[in-house]
Structure formats: structure tokens, C-alpha cells
């Protein structure tokens, strides 16, 4: 896959091109903005707004990426259950490619080496971490979920695991997800209660999924919400292992 076929300038959504094959940057075909490529990763550094929280989140998650995954509960079974559900849904819909918004430690990528995977994360250290694993058919882009550097309707599948509850602007996240998702494409979103922390007000609280489902419907995505716990059983929804899975399809 050629990243240039799906990348776009996040400022004006125009196509990018390689101005000089000997210089590591992409250039916008409309506004001429240059975006550098560092160690094989295109960098789109500008946050969607000047809110200080964006800078805080980038620094925070770059630090997290340098810690051991087990410090964040990732040696437990609960992320493995989500990975299996994501994997099953992608195969069921025969998606040959997906966008993972907020790729984190890259557990999903390791489980599906045969599928083209585009990992978007605002923490470049997470992308470098996955890159070192040498997972087949993986591509990495450093940018923001609220201003995705991709062309409209670029992906047959957009998914995100335990990221939605941490983004600065949840509505912009959903607007962008719907924009880059192809008509008929699959949308998957897992919201872990463990990380639905109070310091960040939730525009779409996980304990009231109807708000999120209605908003997705307005964006043209018909979706359903399902509660899961560690053992795949609908049970109490406030334990660490419990999460909400949102699954939908973009209609015409």
C-alpha cells in the first residue's frame, strides 16, 4: 500500500505529494505545507486547536509508551477479549485494511499480520514501539484523532480501542471517523470503564450509550452498543474489566 494514496493535508484536506525523492517530507498540493517523515513515520504535528490539553496529552502518552505494558494492566485478559472481538468483526466484514485510531502498544496489529493496518497516534513513541515489532503490512502516522491527515472515505474499517474516553474533543473524533470511513465501512469503538476517569468530562458517557448511538446515527453510522466484561458476559458495568463495544456501519 502507498500511504500517499490515502494521506491528506490536515489543514485543507488536499492531496499530498513527494516534492523531492531525496528529501524526507510530503508537501500539500494546495497550501504547500510541508510534513516531515522521521524514521519512516509522517509527522503531522499541529493540534486541532491551541488548547493546552493537547500538549499535555502528547507528553503524557509519550511517557506512557516508554513504560512496561504490564504497568497498565495489559498482561491481564481484558484487552485480549477486545482484540478477539475486533479481529472477528474485521474478518466478518472482509475488510482488507483498517485504521486504528490510537494504536497504543499495538496488540491488535500483532494479531492480524495479513491485513493492511494504518496506525494513527499523537504519541510518536507508541508508533516507534509498534514499528520495532516489525508487524507485517503496518503503516504509521503521527497525528491527532480530531484532525486526521487522511482523505475522505479512505478506509473500509475504522476502529479504536480504549482511546475515545481520553481524547480532548469526542465530537471531532466522531466527525473525523465518519469522514474517513467509506460508505458501507465498519466502525468499531471500545470504551473501557477502567479509563473513563473523571478528570476529563465525557461528552458521551459510557454509562449512557444512547447519546453516542444517536450522534453516530446523525453522522450516517448505524450502530449498536454492547456491554462486555472479562468473561464475555453482560454483567456489572463498573468493574475494571468492563467495557462498552460500539459496532456500526456507515450508510449512504
Secondary structure as UniProt FT lines:
FT   HELIX           3..5
FT   STRAND          7..8
FT   TURN            10..12
FT   STRAND          15..17
FT   TURN            21..22
FT   STRAND          25..28
FT   TURN            29..31
FT   STRAND          34..38
FT   TURN            39..40
FT   STRAND          41..43
FT   HELIX           52..65
FT   HELIX           69..72
FT   TURN            73..75
FT   HELIX           78..92
FT   TURN            93..94
FT   STRAND          97..101
FT   TURN            104..105
FT   HELIX           107..111
FT   TURN            113..114
FT   STRAND          116..121
FT   HELIX           124..131
FT   TURN            132..134
FT   TURN            136..137
FT   STRAND          138..142
FT   TURN            145..146
FT   TURN            152..153
FT   STRAND          155..161
FT   HELIX           164..166
FT   HELIX           170..180
FT   STRAND          181..192
FT   HELIX           193..195
FT   TURN            198..199
FT   TURN            203..204
FT   TURN            206..207
FT   HELIX           209..218
FT   TURN            219..220
FT   STRAND          221..228
FT   TURN            230..231
FT   TURN            240..241
FT   STRAND          243..250
//
